Amino acid sequence: FKADPTKVDEYNAENGTDYEMAPAECYDLSAATVMLPRYNTVSSTAKVTVSTDGIPDAQTYLLPIVIDRIEGDDAARIDEEKNVVYVLIKKYVLKEPVLLDRSDWEVIYCNSEANESMYNGYPYGPVDLMLDDEPNTWWNYGSVSAPFYIVIDLKKQMYVKKIIFTARHDTGENSHLSRGAPKNVDFAFATTVNGTGEAAMEGDYSDFEVFTNLEQFRSRLVFREEITLGGLYNCRYIKIRYNGAWTRDNSGAPDYLSTNGTYNVGMVAEFEAAGYTDSPYE
């Protein structure tokens, strides 16, 4: 197969469009050769590689692909009227993610949460406190050891691009510092799950995006920070695998330290996400 620029003018004339031919640097047809063994009705598969590097944002190009030649059968002929496949190439640009409304979000599974207790007049313990818009309250892990699993129902599908954690405040004279800020945390995303409770752990989840040594939380002066995801996820459910927190000499409970210096606790004051409720592209 090959690209045929002459077909662009034909297409525009027939369809009232004004597309330009795709620049040579944004496509690769080097693997666009197929084999059709004798007496078979299905060939092998050609590969066309497209890249938007170096082309303007939001510009649409047309790539007409035609059969270049047939080898091995002298009787074979190309039907010129049908010999074209058109590929539209457009570079979409993500809009800046916005903070998503979480007013009706619900935690539908958590494998480790402490009973409710009070500190300075504020409750801590239950996992729902991650969604209460109150940074002085926090989820605290319970008797189950890390990793801790939490599934959040966003109640409707939306695009998620960033996860935002608020770490809990320390106590006493160190109350201006964070404590147990996330260090190693993973996320998976699904549009459907198999139910609530432990059943919510199963569904059409993506693979976990794994984050280790979250440097944005390393300083204990940092409370609220973002984690930018590598992918863009259209989902209703977020599964959190919380593997451990940052530790400091005065973070307490040295018997909880793992061999890699991770504080094996789970403490989060607030959970938020940023993304899009409509098209994520400009």
C-alpha positions in Angstrom: 0.0 0.0 0.0 1.0 3.6 -0.3 -0.3 7.1 0.4 -1.9 8.9 -2.6 -2.0 12.7 -2.3 -4.0 13.1 -5.5 -7.0 11.6 -3.7 -7.2 14.5 -1.3 -8.5 16.9 -3.9 -11.0 14.3 -5.2 -12.3 13.8 -1.7 -12.6 17.5 -1.0 -14.5 18.1 -4.3 -16.9 15.3 -3.6 -17.6 16.1 0.1 -17.3 19.9 0.3 -14.3 19.7 2.7 -10.9 21.5 2.7 -8.6 18.8 4.2 -4.9 19.0 3.6 -2.7 16.0 2.8 -1.2 14.5 6.0 2.5 15.5 6.3 4.9 12.7 5.5 6.4 12.9 9.0 3.2 12.0 10.8 2.6 8.6 9.2 4.5 5.4 8.4 3.4 2.8 5.9 6.6 0.7 6.0 4.6 -2.2 7.4 1.6 -1.8 5.1 2.2 -5.0 3.1 -0.1 -8.0 3.3 -0.1 -11.5 2.0 -3.1 -13.4 0.7 -2.2 -17.1 0.3 -3.8 -18.8 -2.7 -7.4 -20.1 -2.1 -7.7 -17.9 1.1 -10.3 -15.2 1.5 -8.6 -13.3 4.4 -5.1 -11.8 4.2 -2.6 -10.9 6.8 -2.9 -7.5 8.4 -1.2 -4.3 7.3 0.0 -1.7 9.9 -0.3 2.0 9.5 1.5 4.1 12.2 0.3 7.6 12.9 2.0 10.3 15.0 0.8 13.8 15.8 4.3 15.0 16.9 5.1 18.2 15.1 1.7 18.9 13.6 -0.5 21.9 14.7 -3.1 21.4 17.4 -6.6 20.8 16.2 -5.6 20.7 12.5 -7.3 17.9 10.6 -5.4 16.1 7.8 -6.5 13.4 5.3 -4.4 10.4 4.6 -5.6 8.5 1.5 -4.2 4.9 1.4 -4.3 2.9 -1.9 -3.0 -0.4 -3.2 0.3 0.4 -4.7 0.9 -2.9 -6.5 0.1 -6.6 -6.4 2.9 -9.2 -6.8 2.7 -12.9 -7.5 -0.5 -13.0 -9.6 -0.3 -11.6 -13.1 -4.1 -11.9 -13.4 -4.9 -9.7 -10.4 -6.2 -6.2 -11.2 -6.8 -3.1 -9.0 -10.3 -1.6 -9.1 -9.3 2.1 -9.2 -12.8 3.3 -8.2 -12.8 1.4 -4.9 -9.0 1.5 -4.3 -8.9 4.0 -1.4 -9.2 4.1 2.3 -9.2 7.5 4.0 -7.7 8.1 7.4 -8.5 11.4 9.2 -5.7 12.6 11.5 -6.4 15.2 14.1 -4.3 16.2 17.1 -6.5 16.6 20.2 -5.3 18.7 23.1 -6.4 18.0 26.7 -8.1 20.8 28.5 -6.8 21.7 31.9 -8.5 19.3 34.4 -11.0 20.8 36.8 -11.9 19.7 40.3 -14.7 17.2 40.1 -17.9 17.6 42.2 -17.7 14.9 44.8 -20.8 15.8 46.8 -22.5 12.5 46.2 -19.4 10.2 46.0 -19.5 7.2 48.2 -17.0 4.7 49.6 -18.4 1.3 48.8 -15.6 -0.8 50.1 -12.7 -0.5 52.5 -10.7 -3.4 54.0 -9.2 -1.5 56.9 -10.8 1.4 58.9 -10.6 2.2 62.6 -13.7 2.7 64.8 -14.6 6.4 65.2 -12.6 8.2 67.8 -12.2 11.9 68.6 -9.2 14.2 68.4 -9.5 17.9 69.4 -13.2 17.7 68.9 -13.0 16.1 65.4 -13.7 12.5 64.5 -11.2 10.2 62.8 -11.3 6.5 61.8 -14.1 5.8 59.3 -13.1 5.9 55.7 -16.1 8.2 54.8 -14.2 11.0 56.5 -12.0 11.3 53.3 -15.0 12.8 51.6 -16.4 15.2 54.2 -14.7 18.5 53.2 -13.1 18.7 56.6 -9.3 18.5 56.6 -9.3 18.1 60.4 -10.9 14.7 60.1 -9.3 11.7 58.6 -9.5 8.0 57.6 -7.3 5.9 59.8 -6.5 2.3 59.0 -7.8 -0.5 61.3 -6.6 -3.9 62.2 -5.9 -5.1 58.7 -2.3 -4.6 57.5 -1.2 -2.8 54.3 -1.9 -2.8 51.5 -5.2 -1.1 52.2 -8.0 -1.2 49.5 -10.7 1.4 49.1 -13.3 1.6 46.3 -15.0 4.9 45.6 -18.2 5.2 43.6 -18.4 8.5 41.7 -22.1 7.8 40.9 -21.7 8.6 37.2 -19.0 8.2 34.6 -16.5 11.0 34.2 -13.0 11.5 33.0 -10.3 11.3 35.7 -6.8 12.7 35.1 -5.6 13.7 38.6 -5.9 12.3 42.1 -5.6 14.8 45.0 -4.8 13.8 48.6 -4.9 15.9 51.7 -2.6 14.4 54.5 -3.7 14.5 58.1 -2.3 17.0 60.6 0.1 15.9 63.2 -0.6 16.3 66.9 0.4 18.6 69.7 3.3 21.0 69.1 3.8 19.5 65.6 0.2 20.3 64.4 1.6 22.5 61.6 3.1 19.4 60.0 1.5 16.6 58.1 1.6 13.0 59.3 1.4 9.8 57.3 1.3 11.5 53.9 1.0 8.9 51.0 4.2 7.5 49.7 3.3 4.4 47.7 -0.2 4.3 46.3 -1.8 2.7 43.2 -5.0 3.3 41.3 -7.3 1.3 39.0 -10.4 2.5 37.2 -13.7 0.8 36.1 -17.0 1.7 34.6 -18.8 -1.3 36.2 -18.1 -3.4 39.3 -19.7 -6.6 40.6 -21.5 -5.0 43.6 -20.7 -3.3 46.9 -18.6 -4.4 49.8 -15.9 -6.9 48.8 -17.6 -7.6 45.5 -16.7 -4.1 44.4 -13.1 -5.2 44.2 -14.0 -7.1 41.0 -15.1 -5.4 37.8 -13.8 -4.2 34.5 -10.9 -2.4 36.1 -7.9 -1.1 34.3 -4.4 -2.2 35.3 -3.2 -0.4 38.4 -1.2 2.8 37.8 1.6 2.4 40.3 3.1 5.4 42.2 6.1 4.8 44.5 8.0 7.5 46.4 5.5 10.3 45.8 8.0 13.1 46.1 5.3 15.8 46.2 4.4 14.6 49.7 7.9 14.1 51.0 8.0 17.3 52.9 6.0 17.3 56.1 5.0 20.9 55.4 2.9 19.7 52.5 -0.8 18.8 53.1 -2.7 18.8 49.8 -1.0 17.7 46.6 -1.9 16.2 43.2 -0.9 13.0 41.5 -1.1 13.2 37.7 -2.1 10.0 36.1 -0.3 8.7 33.0 -3.7 7.8 31.4 -7.0 9.5 31.0 -9.8 7.3 32.5 -13.5 7.4 31.7 -14.8 5.7 34.8 -17.3 5.5 37.6 -15.3 3.6 40.1 -11.8 4.2 41.5 -9.9 1.5 43.3 -7.2 2.7 45.6 -4.4 0.4 46.8 -2.6 2.2 49.6 0.7 0.6 50.3 2.2 3.0 52.8 3.1 6.5 53.9 6.1 8.7 54.3 7.8 8.5 57.7 9.9 10.9 59.8 11.8 10.4 63.0 8.9 11.9 65.0 6.2 10.2 63.0 5.7 7.7 65.7 5.4 3.9 66.1 8.8 2.8 64.8 7.6 -0.8 64.9 5.4 -0.1 61.9 8.4 0.7 59.7 8.9 -1.6 56.7 12.3 -2.6 55.3 12.1 0.1 52.6 11.4 2.9 55.0 7.7 3.1 54.3 5.4 3.8 57.2 2.9 1.0 57.0 -0.2 3.0 57.9 -3.1 4.5 56.1 -4.2 8.1 57.0 -5.9 10.4 54.6 -7.8 13.6 55.5 -9.4 14.2 52.1 -9.7 12.5 48.7 -10.4 14.5 45.6 -10.0 14.1 41.8 -9.7 16.4 38.8 -10.8 15.7 35.3 -13.8 16.4 33.1 -17.5 15.7 33.0 -17.8 16.4 29.3 -15.3 16.2 26.4 -11.7 16.4 27.8 -10.4 17.9 24.5 -10.2 21.5 23.3 
